[in-house]
C-alpha cells in the first residue's frame, strides 16, 4: 500500500517520442507520450498524435481503456472524435489508426504490463507504402527497472539501444534518452 493517492501534474511528467514516421515529401508525424504512472500492475499514459500519425493493428498485454480528449482517430469503422471511449480486453486488437487533420490527444490506461504486440506486419508495411511513409528507429523510452527489456513489437522500431535521441523543437521538454 502507498498510504494514499499519488498526485502528479502532466506538466511534471516528461514527453518522449514513442513513434515517428517520415513521409516521401519530407514531413514527419510522431506520437508523443507521457507515462503518468507505470507500475508492475498498470500503465497510465497521455499521448499526442501529430496530424497524419499512424499506428498498426495491434494490442497490449492487459485490459486497455482509451479516451479521446481532442482531435480524432480514423480507423476501422469510421472517425472517432473527442469524447469517444474505447475498451479492449486483454488480447483484443484494434486499428490500424491514423490521426486526423488536427491530430489527436488521448488518455489511456492499460491494466497489466502494457507491452505492445502487432497483429498484421504485412498490413502495416502495406499501409506505410500506400501513405509513402517509413517508420524511423527511435531510442528506448524511459522505463522503470521492473519493465521488460522490450516493451514493443519490432514492427514499431521502438526501443533500440544504439539509437541516439536528437533535440526536437516540436515538443519542448522531450526526454533525452
N, CA, C and O of each residue as an XYZ file, in Angstrom:
708
protein
N       0.829     -1.188      0.000
C       0.000      0.000      0.000
C       0.868      1.244      0.000
O       1.940      1.276      0.605
N       0.391      2.255     -0.681
C       1.122      3.509     -0.782
C       0.767      4.478      0.347
O       1.510      5.427      0.594
N      -0.348      4.256      1.030
C      -0.732      5.160      2.109
C      -1.514      6.367      1.649
O      -1.702      7.306      2.423
N      -1.968      6.371      0.433
C      -2.747      7.499     -0.074
C      -2.505      7.685     -1.551
O      -1.732      6.944     -2.158
N      -3.154      8.658     -2.127
C      -3.021      8.844     -3.572
C      -1.643      9.384     -3.959
O      -1.012     10.119     -3.200
N      -1.197      9.007     -5.145
C      -0.007      9.606     -5.760
C      -0.541     10.693     -6.685
O      -1.355     10.419     -7.567
N      -0.095     11.893     -6.489
C      -0.613     13.034     -7.243
C       0.499     13.587     -8.120
O       1.608     13.843     -7.654
N       0.183     13.765     -9.400
C       1.123     14.354    -10.357
C       0.362     15.316    -11.241
O      -0.853     15.204    -11.407
N       1.084     16.252    -11.801
C       0.521     17.135    -12.817
C       1.202     16.787    -14.129
O       2.395     16.483    -14.137
N       0.476     16.824    -15.233
C       1.060     16.484    -16.536
C       2.291     17.316    -16.859
O       3.205     16.837    -17.531
N       2.323     18.565    -16.383
C       3.482     19.417    -16.652
C       4.764     18.872    -16.016
O       5.865     19.222    -16.441
N       4.622     18.022    -15.004
C       5.776     17.478    -14.302
C       6.239     16.138    -14.871
O       7.218     15.564    -14.393
N       5.545     15.644    -15.882
C       5.897     14.357    -16.495
C       6.516     14.653    -17.863
O       5.906     15.348    -18.676
N       7.712     14.138    -18.128
C       8.375     14.461    -19.397
C       7.749     13.755    -20.604
O       7.181     12.669    -20.486
N       7.868     14.396    -21.753
C       7.465     13.802    -23.025
C       8.576     12.893    -23.532
O       9.751     13.116    -23.241
N       8.203     11.877    -24.285
C       9.158     11.162    -25.115
C       8.471     10.800    -26.414
O       7.251     10.644    -26.465
N       9.250     10.670    -27.443
C       8.734     10.350    -28.769
C       8.591      8.836    -28.851
O       9.584      8.109    -28.837
N       7.362      8.371    -28.935
C       7.094      6.934    -28.934
C       7.190      6.324    -30.330
O       7.504      5.143    -30.480
N       6.916      7.138    -31.349
C       6.912      6.624    -32.717
C       7.056      7.791    -33.673
O       6.509      8.869    -33.437
N       7.804      7.574    -34.768
C       7.966      8.626    -35.779
C       7.910      8.004    -37.169
O       8.546      6.988    -37.449
N       7.125      8.652    -38.028
C       7.065      8.277    -39.438
C       7.650      9.407    -40.264
O       7.452     10.582    -39.957
N       8.367      9.046    -41.307
C       8.883     10.032    -42.258
C       8.217      9.749    -43.598
O       8.218      8.618    -44.082
N       7.646     10.806    -44.190
C       6.916     10.681    -45.444
C       7.799     11.087    -46.617
O       8.788     11.800    -46.445
N       7.439     10.630    -47.794
C       8.222     10.908    -49.006
C       8.415     12.396    -49.246
O       9.430     12.804    -49.812
N       7.452     13.217    -48.823
C       7.559     14.665    -49.034
C       8.455     15.346    -47.991
O       8.617     16.566    -48.016
N       9.038     14.559    -47.074
C       9.957     15.091    -46.081
C       9.339     15.399    -44.728
O      10.066     15.569    -43.749
N       8.017     15.474    -44.649
C       7.396     15.767    -43.357
C       7.472     14.538    -42.454
O       7.671     13.419    -42.926
N       7.314     14.758    -41.171
C       7.259     13.675    -40.203
C       5.959     13.777    -39.413
O       5.351     14.845    -39.337
N       5.547     12.682    -38.839
C       4.394     12.636    -37.937
C       4.754     11.679    -36.815
O       5.099     10.522    -37.055
N       4.670     12.170    -35.593
C       5.071     11.382    -34.433
C       3.916     11.194    -33.475
O       2.921     11.917    -33.513
N       4.075     10.200    -32.613
C       3.216     10.003    -31.448
C       4.108     10.247    -30.240
O       5.135      9.591    -30.065
N       3.698     11.205    -29.408
C       4.450     11.600    -28.220
C       3.693     11.107    -26.993
O       2.462     11.139    -26.969
N       4.423     10.650    -25.971
C       3.762     10.127    -24.782
C       4.357     10.692    -23.504
O       5.522     11.084    -23.437
N       3.494     10.714    -22.489
C       3.881     10.973    -21.104
C       3.369      9.771    -20.323
O       2.163      9.529    -20.276
N       4.262      9.028    -19.720
C       3.848      7.909    -18.880
C       3.621      8.458    -17.479
O       4.565      8.665    -16.716
N       2.365      8.689    -17.157
C       1.981      9.335    -15.914
C       2.247      8.415    -14.717
O       2.804      8.856    -13.712
N       1.865      7.177    -14.816
C       2.130      6.164    -13.789
C       2.484      4.872    -14.497
O       1.829      4.484    -15.465
N       3.516      4.210    -14.014
C       3.917      2.943    -14.605
C       4.350      2.032    -13.459
O       5.399      2.247    -12.851
N       3.556      1.036    -13.172
C       3.835      0.091    -12.098
C       3.815     -1.317    -12.692
O       3.462     -1.477    -13.860
N       4.180     -2.323    -11.933
C       4.074     -3.688    -12.460
C       2.633     -4.096    -12.780
O       2.417     -5.063    -13.511
N       1.650     -3.375    -12.243
C       0.243     -3.746    -12.448
C      -0.479     -2.928    -13.512
O      -1.504     -3.374    -14.028
N       0.029     -1.735    -13.858
C      -0.673     -0.907    -14.831
C       0.238      0.175    -15.396
O       1.292      0.496    -14.847
N      -0.219      0.721    -16.518
C       0.443      1.852    -17.166
C      -0.633      2.885    -17.473
O      -1.641      2.566    -18.104
N      -0.424      4.119    -17.031
C      -1.324      5.234    -17.328
C      -0.525      6.200    -18.187
O       0.552      6.647    -17.792
N      -1.054      6.522    -19.366
C      -0.311      7.431    -20.229
C      -1.230      8.395    -20.959
O      -2.423      8.160    -21.149
N      -0.605      9.485    -21.355
C      -1.248     10.580    -22.070
C      -0.456     10.710    -23.354
O       0.773     10.773    -23.310
N      -1.125     10.751    -24.501
C      -0.327     10.909    -25.717
C      -0.950     11.872    -26.702
O      -2.159     12.099    -26.723
N      -0.055     12.435    -27.531
C      -0.446     13.359    -28.596
C       0.020     12.780    -29.914
O       1.188     12.433    -30.088
N      -0.911     12.686    -30.828
C      -0.630     12.226    -32.184
C      -0.581     13.452    -33.076
O      -1.529     14.235    -33.116
N       0.512     13.618    -33.784
C       0.590     14.701    -34.754
C      -0.295     14.339    -35.949
O      -0.532     13.159    -36.207
N      -0.791     15.360    -36.691
C      -1.634     15.073    -37.855
C      -0.961     14.057    -38.786
O       0.210     14.193    -39.138
N      -1.727     13.047    -39.169
C      -1.226     12.027    -40.084
C      -0.444     10.902    -39.437
O      -0.042      9.967    -40.129
N      -0.211     10.961    -38.117
C       0.491      9.858    -37.442
C      -0.317      8.576    -37.608
O      -1.547      8.600    -37.653
N       0.389      7.472    -37.695
C      -0.236      6.174    -37.922
C       0.177      5.189    -36.842
O       1.261      5.302    -36.270
N      -0.683      4.231    -36.567
C      -0.351      3.106    -35.691
C      -0.945      1.844    -36.320
O      -2.038      1.888    -36.886
N      -0.230      0.723    -36.224
C      -0.699     -0.514    -36.848
C      -1.821     -1.188    -36.061
O      -2.130     -0.805    -34.933
N      -2.405     -2.173    -36.668
C      -3.321     -3.087    -35.982
C      -2.497     -3.723    -34.865
O      -1.460     -4.331    -35.129
N      -2.954     -3.586    -33.612
C      -2.139     -4.075    -32.504
C      -2.980     -4.276    -31.254
O      -4.170     -3.963    -31.225
N      -2.343     -4.795    -30.241
C      -2.958     -4.969    -28.934
C      -1.907     -4.753    -27.858
O      -0.742     -4.487    -28.156
N      -2.324     -4.870    -26.615
C      -1.425     -4.701    -25.479
C      -1.671     -5.810    -24.464
O      -2.772     -6.354    -24.382
N      -0.655     -6.137    -23.703
C      -0.781     -7.129    -22.636
C      -1.466     -6.468    -21.451
O      -0.812     -5.865    -20.600
N      -2.775     -6.584    -21.404
C      -3.579     -6.010    -20.333
C      -4.852     -5.395    -20.892
O      -4.905     -5.008    -22.059
N      -5.876     -5.306    -20.052
C      -7.094     -4.594    -20.444
C      -6.715     -3.141    -20.699
O      -5.889     -2.575    -19.983
N      -7.321     -2.536    -21.722
C      -6.872     -1.231    -22.203
C      -8.080     -0.331    -22.415
O      -9.016     -0.694    -23.127
N      -8.058      0.842    -21.795
C      -9.119      1.830    -21.989
C      -8.512      3.104    -22.567
O      -7.431      3.533    -22.163
N      -9.215      3.691    -23.505
C      -8.749      4.883    -24.218
C      -9.882      5.904    -24.232
O     -11.035      5.565    -24.497
N      -9.539      7.160    -23.942
C     -10.493      8.248    -24.073
C      -9.856      9.299    -24.971
O      -8.773      9.805    -24.676
N     -10.526      9.621    -26.060
C     -10.035     10.665    -26.963
C     -10.463     12.015    -26.389
O     -11.654     12.294    -26.247
N      -9.475     12.842    -26.063
C      -9.747     14.141    -25.459
C      -9.870     15.261    -26.487
O     -10.668     16.183    -26.323
N      -9.066     15.169    -27.556
C      -9.071     16.199    -28.605
C      -8.811     15.524    -29.943
O      -8.232     14.439    -29.998
N      -9.238     16.167    -31.014
C      -8.957     15.682    -32.360
C      -9.724     14.409    -32.675
O     -10.804     14.156    -32.141
N      -9.125     13.605    -33.572
C      -9.799     12.367    -33.947
C      -8.804     11.331    -34.439
O      -7.709     11.649    -34.904
N      -9.228     10.076    -34.318
C      -8.536      8.951    -34.918
C      -9.439      8.377    -35.990
O     -10.655      8.289    -35.820
N      -8.834      7.994    -37.081
C      -9.562      7.392    -38.198
C      -9.124      5.940    -38.271
O      -7.931      5.642    -38.332
N     -10.091      5.044    -38.265
C      -9.746      3.627    -38.281
C     -10.905      2.794    -38.764
O     -11.870      3.311    -39.326
N     -10.803      1.501    -38.540
C     -11.876      0.610    -38.981
C     -13.220      1.074    -38.425
O     -13.365      1.285    -37.221
N     -14.160      1.224    -39.278
C     -15.498      1.620    -38.851
C     -15.753      3.105    -38.832
O     -16.895      3.513    -38.619
N     -14.748      3.937    -39.043
C     -15.043      5.357    -39.120
C     -14.049      6.268    -38.458
O     -12.876      5.944    -38.272
N     -14.579      7.439    -38.105
C     -13.795      8.505    -37.478
C     -14.278      8.620    -36.035
O     -15.480      8.630    -35.771
N     -13.331      8.705    -35.112
C     -13.657      8.723    -33.696
C     -13.086      9.988    -33.088
O     -11.869     10.162    -33.026
N     -13.975     10.878    -32.635
C     -13.553     12.185    -32.148
C     -13.558     12.306    -30.639
O     -13.765     11.335    -29.911
N     -13.323     13.539    -30.190
C     -13.271     13.855    -28.763
C     -14.510     13.327    -28.063
O     -15.629     13.459    -28.557
N     -14.286     12.725    -26.900
C     -15.377     12.146    -26.120
C     -15.572     10.664    -26.386
O     -16.321     10.006    -25.663
N     -14.922     10.125    -27.399
C     -15.053      8.696    -27.709
C     -14.236      7.877    -26.718
O     -13.063      8.161    -26.473
N     -14.871      6.864    -26.159
C     -14.200      5.923    -25.250
C     -14.107      4.572    -25.946
O     -15.066      4.117    -26.570
N     -12.953      3.938    -25.836
C     -12.738      2.594    -26.375
C     -12.256      1.707    -25.243
O     -11.473      2.141    -24.399
N     -12.722      0.463    -25.223
C     -12.292     -0.503    -24.213
C     -11.903     -1.788    -24.912
O     -12.664     -2.322    -25.720
N     -10.716     -2.283    -24.600
C     -10.256     -3.553    -25.151
C      -9.887     -4.477    -24.005
O      -9.164     -4.087    -23.088
N     -10.384     -5.692    -24.061
C      -9.970     -6.694    -23.093
C      -8.594     -7.206    -23.490
O      -8.206     -7.131    -24.655
N      -7.860     -7.729    -22.512
C      -6.527     -8.266    -22.768
C      -6.597     -9.213    -23.956
O      -7.462    -10.086    -24.024
N      -5.672     -9.025    -24.888
C      -5.605     -9.882    -26.064
C      -6.383     -9.363    -27.255
O      -6.119     -9.775    -28.384
N      -7.352     -8.454    -27.031
C      -8.071     -7.862    -28.160
C      -7.116     -6.945    -28.918
O      -6.156     -6.412    -28.360
N      -7.409     -6.780    -30.199
C      -6.583     -5.917    -31.036
C      -7.463     -4.881    -31.713
O      -8.665     -5.081    -31.885
N      -6.841     -3.763    -32.096
C      -7.592     -2.715    -32.784
C      -6.675     -1.958    -33.727
O      -5.452     -2.094    -33.674
N      -7.295     -1.145    -34.606
C      -6.524     -0.396    -35.591
C      -6.551     -1.105    -36.925
O      -7.285     -2.078    -37.094
N      -5.775     -0.640    -37.862
C      -4.812      0.449    -37.779
C      -5.503      1.809    -37.623
O      -6.684      1.976    -37.927
N      -4.705      2.780    -37.132
C      -5.209      4.110    -36.843
C      -4.421      5.168    -37.588
O      -3.234      5.008    -37.875
N      -5.119      6.259    -37.895
C      -4.478      7.446    -38.464
C      -5.039      8.655    -37.736
O      -6.252      8.778    -37.565
N      -4.152      9.552    -37.305
C      -4.610     10.786    -36.669
C      -5.237     11.686    -37.724
O      -4.749     11.768    -38.851
N      -6.309     12.352    -37.356
C      -6.991     13.267    -38.253
C      -6.168     14.516    -38.533
O      -5.031     14.628    -38.076
N      -6.744     15.461    -39.288
C      -6.012     16.661    -39.709
C      -5.555     17.561    -38.566
O      -4.630     18.353    -38.745
N      -6.176     17.457    -37.410
C      -5.771     18.240    -36.240
C      -4.948     17.407    -35.260
O      -4.553     17.903    -34.205
N      -4.688     16.149    -35.599
C      -4.009     15.261    -34.671
C      -5.006     14.704    -33.669
O      -6.215     14.738    -33.902
N      -4.505     14.195    -32.565
C      -5.369     13.640    -31.518
C      -4.623     13.666    -30.195
O      -3.396     13.587    -30.147
N      -5.401     13.778    -29.116
C      -4.867     13.697    -27.756
C      -5.678     12.623    -27.044
O      -6.908     12.646    -27.053
N      -4.961     11.668    -26.419
C      -5.611     10.539    -25.764
C      -5.166     10.398    -24.322
O      -4.042     10.753    -23.968
N      -6.061      9.876    -23.491
C      -5.730      9.454    -22.134
C      -6.011      7.963    -22.090
O      -7.106      7.518    -22.434
N      -5.009      7.188    -21.663
C      -5.117      5.723    -21.740
C      -4.657      5.068    -20.447
O      -3.788      5.583    -19.744
N      -5.259      3.918    -20.149
C      -4.854      3.086    -19.024
C      -4.803      1.650    -19.520
O      -5.741      1.166    -20.155
N      -3.695      0.973    -19.224
C      -3.574     -0.447    -19.520
C      -3.322     -1.158    -18.201
O      -2.334     -0.882    -17.521
N      -4.207     -2.065    -17.843
C      -4.037     -2.859    -16.629
C      -3.216     -4.085    -17.008
O      -3.711     -4.980    -17.692
N      -1.981     -4.125    -16.571
C      -1.046     -5.179    -16.948
C       0.246     -4.526    -17.395
O       0.465     -3.342    -17.139
N       1.099     -5.278    -18.055
C       2.417     -4.760    -18.441
C       2.348     -3.674    -19.501
O       3.238     -2.827    -19.572
N       1.311     -3.683    -20.325
C       1.185     -2.695    -21.384
C       1.988     -3.018    -22.624
O       1.921     -2.284    -23.609
N       2.748     -4.103    -22.597
C       3.580     -4.449    -23.746
C       2.735     -4.539    -25.015
O       1.647     -5.114    -25.021
N       3.262     -3.960    -26.077
C       2.627     -3.921    -27.393
C       2.833     -5.248    -28.117
O       3.894     -5.862    -27.999
N       1.827     -5.691    -28.862
C       2.041     -6.777    -29.814
C       1.313     -6.440    -31.105
O       0.175     -5.973    -31.088
N       1.983     -6.683    -32.221
C       1.434     -6.372    -33.536
C       0.658     -7.553    -34.087
O       0.951     -8.709    -33.784
N      -0.335     -7.239    -34.899
C      -1.179     -8.297    -35.413
C      -1.090     -8.533    -36.897
O      -1.512     -9.585    -37.377
N      -0.552     -7.582    -37.645
C      -0.542     -7.716    -39.094
C       0.655     -6.963    -39.675
O       0.487     -5.902    -40.277
N       1.875     -7.510    -39.495
C       3.059     -6.805    -40.010
C       2.991     -6.513    -41.509
O       3.406     -5.439    -41.945
N       2.475     -7.453    -42.302
C       2.377     -7.227    -43.750
C       1.392     -6.093    -44.044
O       1.639     -5.269    -44.924
N       0.282     -6.050    -43.314
C      -0.697     -4.977    -43.490
C      -0.124     -3.622    -43.103
O      -0.415     -2.615    -43.749
N       0.699     -3.591    -42.039
C       1.345     -2.360    -41.611
C       2.306     -1.865    -42.680
O       2.296     -0.685    -43.031
N       3.124     -2.752    -43.192
C       4.073     -2.369    -44.251
C       3.329     -1.871    -45.490
O       3.763     -0.912    -46.128
N       2.217     -2.513    -45.832
C       1.413     -2.080    -46.981
C       0.802     -0.699    -46.729
O       0.749      0.134    -47.635
N       0.342     -0.458    -45.496
C      -0.231      0.847    -45.154
C       0.835      1.934    -45.260
O       0.583      2.998    -45.825
N       2.026      1.669    -44.719
C       3.110      2.644    -44.812
C       3.449      2.937    -46.273
O       3.617      4.096    -46.653
N       3.550      1.890    -47.090
C       3.869      2.077    -48.511
C       2.788      2.908    -49.201
O       3.102      3.790    -49.999
N       1.521      2.633    -48.901
C       0.418      3.374    -49.520
C       0.430      4.850    -49.118
O       0.023      5.712    -49.898
N       0.893      5.138    -47.910
C       0.949      6.520    -47.421
C       2.281      7.187    -47.771
O       2.470      8.374    -47.504
N       3.203      6.429    -48.368
C       4.522      6.988    -48.691
C       5.337      7.282    -47.450
O       6.004      8.314    -47.370
N       5.288      6.374    -46.470
C       5.937      6.608    -45.183
C       6.837      5.442    -44.798
O       6.654      4.310    -45.246
N       7.809      5.754    -43.956
C       8.632      4.724    -43.321
C       8.659      5.018    -41.830
O       8.622      6.175    -41.412
N       8.723      3.967    -41.038
C       8.831      4.092    -39.594
C      10.306      4.227    -39.249
O      11.125      3.412    -39.674
N      10.648      5.257    -38.474
C      12.046      5.502    -38.131
C      12.413      4.871    -36.799
O      11.580      4.745    -35.902
N      13.677      4.478    -36.686
C      14.189      3.950    -35.426
C      14.224      5.066    -34.385
O      14.581      6.205    -34.688
N      13.852      4.725    -33.169
C      13.889      5.664    -32.057
C      14.622      5.035    -30.882
O      14.731      3.812    -30.799
N      15.125      5.864    -29.975
C      15.772      5.312    -28.786
C      14.756      4.659    -27.857
O      13.549      4.862    -27.990
N      15.260      3.884    -26.930
C      14.389      3.240    -25.944
C      13.682      4.300    -25.109
O      14.280      5.310    -24.737
N      12.410      4.064    -24.819
C      11.716      5.014    -23.930
C      12.206      4.828    -22.501
O      12.733      3.772    -22.149
N      12.027      5.868    -21.671
C      12.385      5.703    -20.259
C      11.443      4.675    -19.647
O      10.253      4.659    -19.963
N      11.959      3.828    -18.786
C      11.085      2.845    -18.161
C      11.656      2.456    -16.806
O      12.864      2.524    -16.580
N      10.768      2.050    -15.914
C      11.222      1.671    -14.578
C      11.986      0.344    -14.614
O      11.883     -0.413    -15.579
N      12.745      0.074    -13.563
C      13.589     -1.117    -13.545
C      12.829     -2.435    -13.696
O      13.392     -3.409    -14.196
N      11.563     -2.486    -13.276
C      10.826     -3.744    -13.353
C      10.347     -4.070    -14.768
O       9.965     -5.208    -15.043
N      10.364     -3.091    -15.662
C       9.836     -3.300    -17.016
C      10.770     -4.200    -17.823
O      11.992     -4.156    -17.679
N      10.163     -4.999    -18.657
C      10.938     -5.891    -19.518
C      11.834     -5.076    -20.443
O      11.567     -3.906    -20.717
N      12.891     -5.710    -20.913
C      13.840     -5.048    -21.798
C      13.184     -4.606    -23.105
O      13.586     -3.608    -23.701
N      12.188     -5.344    -23.538
C      11.495     -4.971    -24.770
C      10.031     -4.729    -24.444
O       9.332     -5.638    -23.995
N       9.567     -3.510    -24.667
C       8.180     -3.161    -24.402
C       7.317     -3.250    -25.636
O       6.091     -3.311    -25.538
N       7.946     -3.259    -26.800
C       7.132     -3.217    -28.003
C       7.597     -4.234    -29.021
O       8.722     -4.734    -28.979
N       6.714     -4.513    -29.911
C       6.980     -5.381    -31.032
C       7.949     -4.663    -31.975
O       7.856     -3.445    -32.126
N       8.871     -5.382    -32.612
C       9.813     -4.731    -33.529
C       9.150     -3.977    -34.684
O       9.802     -3.159    -35.332
N       7.882     -4.234    -34.949
C       7.183     -3.568    -36.056
C       7.222     -2.043    -35.898
O       7.233     -1.320    -36.895
N       7.243     -1.549    -34.652
C       7.233     -0.110    -34.426
C       8.617      0.515    -34.468
O       8.729      1.739    -34.535
N       9.664     -0.281    -34.432
C      11.035      0.225    -34.393
C      11.238      1.131    -33.188
O      11.880      2.177    -33.281
N      10.691      0.722    -32.075
C      10.795      1.474    -30.828
C      11.718      0.721    -29.885
O      11.585     -0.491    -29.715
N      12.632      1.423    -29.286
C      13.415      0.824    -28.231
C      14.735      0.228    -28.653
O      15.108     -0.836    -28.160
N      15.449      0.870    -29.543
C      16.754      0.392    -29.969
C      17.832      1.028    -29.106
O      17.922      2.252    -29.021
N      18.649      0.198    -28.467
C      19.642      0.682    -27.511
C      20.670      1.606    -28.150
O      21.136      2.538    -27.495
N      21.039      1.377    -29.406
C      22.109      2.158    -30.020
C      21.666      3.440    -30.687
O      22.508      4.155    -31.231
N      20.387      3.766    -30.671
C      19.890      4.953    -31.364
C      19.916      6.141    -30.411
O      19.369      6.079    -29.310
N      20.549      7.209    -30.841
C      20.647      8.407    -30.019
C      19.455      9.322    -30.272
O      18.944      9.392    -31.390
N      19.024     10.009    -29.248
C      17.927     10.955    -29.361
C      18.482     12.326    -29.734
O      19.468     12.778    -29.151
N      17.862     12.975    -30.688
C      18.262     14.320    -31.094
C      17.215     15.313    -30.607
O      16.042     14.957    -30.500
N      17.609     16.556    -30.308
C      16.626     17.551    -29.873
C      15.545     17.747    -30.933
O      15.815     17.657    -32.131
N      14.348     18.009    -30.492
C      13.229     18.195    -31.401
C      12.392     19.354    -30.887
O      11.794     19.257    -29.815
N      12.340     20.443    -31.631
C      11.658     21.658    -31.192
C      10.143     21.521    -31.172
O       9.461     22.373    -30.603
N       9.591     20.454    -31.788
C       8.135     20.327    -31.822
C       7.548     20.133    -30.439
O       6.429     20.574    -30.178
N       8.284     19.477    -29.542
C       7.790     19.235    -28.200
C       8.860     19.596    -27.182
O       9.688     18.751    -26.841
N       8.865     20.836    -26.687
C       9.826     21.222    -25.650
C       9.666     20.292    -24.442
O       8.557     19.875    -24.108
N      10.750     19.986    -23.819
C      10.698     19.116    -22.642
C      10.804     17.657    -22.972
O      10.686     16.814    -22.083
N      11.026     17.331    -24.230
C      11.189     15.941    -24.627
C      12.335     15.316    -23.836
O      13.358     15.961    -23.604
N      12.168     14.093    -23.435
C      13.197     13.396    -22.672
C      14.353     13.036    -23.577
O      14.144     12.493    -24.662
N      15.557     13.326    -23.153
C      16.739     12.828    -23.842
C      16.979     11.399    -23.387
O      16.948     11.113    -22.190
N      17.214     10.519    -24.314
C      17.382      9.106    -23.932
C      18.712      8.588    -24.363
O      19.027      7.421    -24.127
